[in-house]
Amino acid sequence: MPQDLIGIGVSSDPERVIRSIINCNFSDRVVCYTDPDIAIQFSFPCLVRTTDQPGEKLVSDLETGQISAAVRGTLPATQTLSALKLAYGVRELERIVLLESAQGKQFFLAPVGIDEGWTVSQKISLIKRGNKIAIGAGLSEKVGVLSGGRLGDAGRHPAVDRSMADAELVSRLTGAMHYEILIEDAIAECGLIIAPDGITGNLIFRTLLFAGNGVSHGAPVVNIGGIFVDTSRVNPDYSNALNLAASMNYKQFS
């Protein structure tokens, strides 16, 4: 049935995607979207759909129900995410990434795109949508909001003051807890963590992955009607993202 199929895009580094599909335990439910030249050169352990525009086709099949969930894989971000916005009629995409620390602690983090989460309203939207997914994944229902300092640091710099004021407001309006700059406490206690802005969130993401031996499980887009897990070009493996998409799909149809 279409609702059992998970699509993944293949452009650069096809071997990495192929290894990821082999590593997951449902390769018979995976569909690769790629161009004809790549399909001829490589042997895929799953269904393959070829087209000159694999990003657009992946999104179209998701939106029309030909597949039930999609993972960007190694498709170009700009082209694929633009097609996603157009298909679902949204001006911006809201993403939350599922991270796992070296100690095995999992939590969702947002914003992670450098142009995301800069306003109070954007942070509130991420909390409302992301908290549902965090709870559905079996994580803590507690939401932590980070800022650029401790409350006692007020007056040291205008940017720090604005960051703390925004975090206080977001926390009051959503019922989240303002953890100030204490990210270590937020990771220990929360299922969803909201960074002060997209740049900070992206730095947290990269630091955990490359300096902290952490793992990324992919970033679901939370403001569209389909299950789409975005992935970073720097991910060494996409089996985690495939597993996350399959898990979200299972919960939707169970």
N, C-alpha and C positions, 0 to 999 in steps of 0.2 A: 504494500500500500504506500502511496506517496508520503503519508505522514511518518513512515518509518525511515525515510531516506535523509541522509545528512550530506549536504554539498560542501565541497572545499575547493578553493581556487588554486590553480597551479600556473605560475609564470616563471619567475626565476627559481633556480635551485630545485628542480623537480625531485631530485633524490631525497631531499630533506622531507618533502611531503610524503613521498612513497614510504620512507622509513616510519613516519608517523602513523600512516594508515596500517602498516603491518603491525605496529606496536599496540594498536587498539584491538579490542576483541569483537568488533562488529564490522569488519572490512566489507562484508557482503551488503551492508546498508549504506556504504559511502559512495558518493558520486563525485568524480573529479571533473572540474570545468577548466579546460585548457584550449590552446590553439592547435590546429592540425599538425603543425611541425613538431611540437613537443610530444603529441600523442604518438607520432610515428617513431620518434627516437627512443622512447622509454616504454618499459613494460609496467603497467599499472595493475595492482592487485585488487581492482575494484571496477565498477562501471565508469565509463568515461564519456563525457559529452564535449564535442569539439565545436568551436566557433571562433571567428576572428575577434569577437568581443566577449571573452569569457566572464569578465566582471559584470557586464550588463545582463548576460544570460543567467548567471548565478542569482542575481537579484531578482530578475523576472520570474524565474522558476520558484523562488521563495515566495514572492508576492502572490503568485497565481496558485500556490499549493502543490506544485509538482514535486517539491521537496519540503520537508517540515522544518528544517533548520539549516543554517549556512555558517561556514567558517571562511574568513577572507583568505587565509593561507598566505601565499606569496604573491597574490595579485596586487597591482599598484593601488596605493591607498586613495589617491585623489580621484581617479577614474571610478573605482568601485564604490567609494563612499558617496560620491556625487550621484551615482545611479541609485543608491539606496535612498538618499534624500528625495530624489525626484519620484521614485516609485511609491514612497509612503507619505509624500506631501509634507515634509518637515523642512524647516529652514536650517536647523542645527541638529546634530546628533549628540545624544547624551550617553556616555559610556562609563561603566564601572568595571574595574579590572579585579579579578580574583587572584590574590597573591598568597604565597605560602612562604613563611620564614624558614631559615635553616633549621629551626627547632620544631618545624611541623605545624606552626600556628597559621591557620588560614583566616583571611579577612578580605573584604572588598574595599577598594580604594577608589576615590574620585575627588576631583577631576584628574584625568591623566593626559588629555590633549592640551597643548600649551595655550590654545585659544578658548578653553572651556572653564566654566566655574568661576568667573571673575566677579559676578554680581551676587547679591543676597538672594534674589529670586532664582537664579540658576542653581545655587547650592540647595535651596529649599526643594526645588524640583528633583534634584539628584537624590535627596534624602527620601522623598515620598516614593519615588519609583524604585530606588535601589534597596531600600530597607525590606521591601516585599521579597525581592530576589534573595537577599541575604538570609532572611528567615526561611524561605523555601529551600535554601541549600543546607539548612540545619545549623546555621551559625547564630551567634548571639543576636537578639533583637536590639541590643544597645547600639546607639549611633554616637560616634565621637567626632567633634568638630575641632580642628586644630587652628592655631593662630601663630603669629610671629613672636610671641613672648609670653611671659607670665603676667598676670594682672598687676603685680607690683612693679613691672617695667614701664608702666604708663608714663609718658612724657619723655622717654629716651629718644624716640624718633617718630615722626608723623606716620610713616608707613606702618610701623609696629602698632601704633594707636588705632589706625584704621582697621588693621587686620583683627585686632582684639575686639573692637566695637562690632564689626561684621559678625564675628564668631558668636559673640554674646547675643546679638539679635537673632541670628539663625537658630541658635539653641533655644531661645525663648519661644520662637514661633513654631518650632517642630517638636519640642520635647527632647531634643538631643542634649548631650552633655558637652560643655566646652572644656576640652582638655588642655587649653592654652598651648604651650609648645611641647608638652610631654607626650610625644608620639609613642614612647615605649609603654606608657600606661594604657593608651588607647588601643594599641595592638593586643595587649594582654586581655582586654575586657570587651572589645567591640567587634561586631560583625561587619560594620560599615564605618569607614573613616573618611571624613571630608577634609581635604587639604585646603590651605588658604587660597590657592589659585592653581591654574593648570600647570604653570611652570614648576611650582613646588611639588605638585603631584607627580609630574613626569620625572623630576629628580629623585623623589622617593622611590618610584618604580625602578629606575635605572640603578640606583644605589643598592637596593635590595637584590636585584638580579645579578649585578656584575661585581659588587664588592661584598655582598652579604650572603652569597651562596643560596639565594632564594629562588623561587619558581613562580612563573606566571602561568595561570590556567586560561588566559584569554579574557577579553573584555566584552561582555554582552552590551549591545545597544538597548537602552531601556525605554526609549520614547517612540518606538515603532510597533506595529502590530505583529511582526514576525520575530523569530528567534535568529538573531545574527550575532555571531561572536567575532569581534575584531581581533586581529593579532598583530604583533609587532614584527617588523622585518628582522629584528635581532633575536627572535625566538629560535633556540636551537632545535626545537621539536614542537610539533603541533598536535600530538596525541592528547595532551591535556585539554586543549581547546576543543577537540572532537568529543572528548568525554564530557566536557561541560555542556556542549550543545546537545548531546544525546541525553544527558541528565535533565536539562531544562525541557526537552521535548517529552521525555517520559512523564515528568510531573504534569505537563500540560494535557496529555492524553490519558493519564491514569485516573 
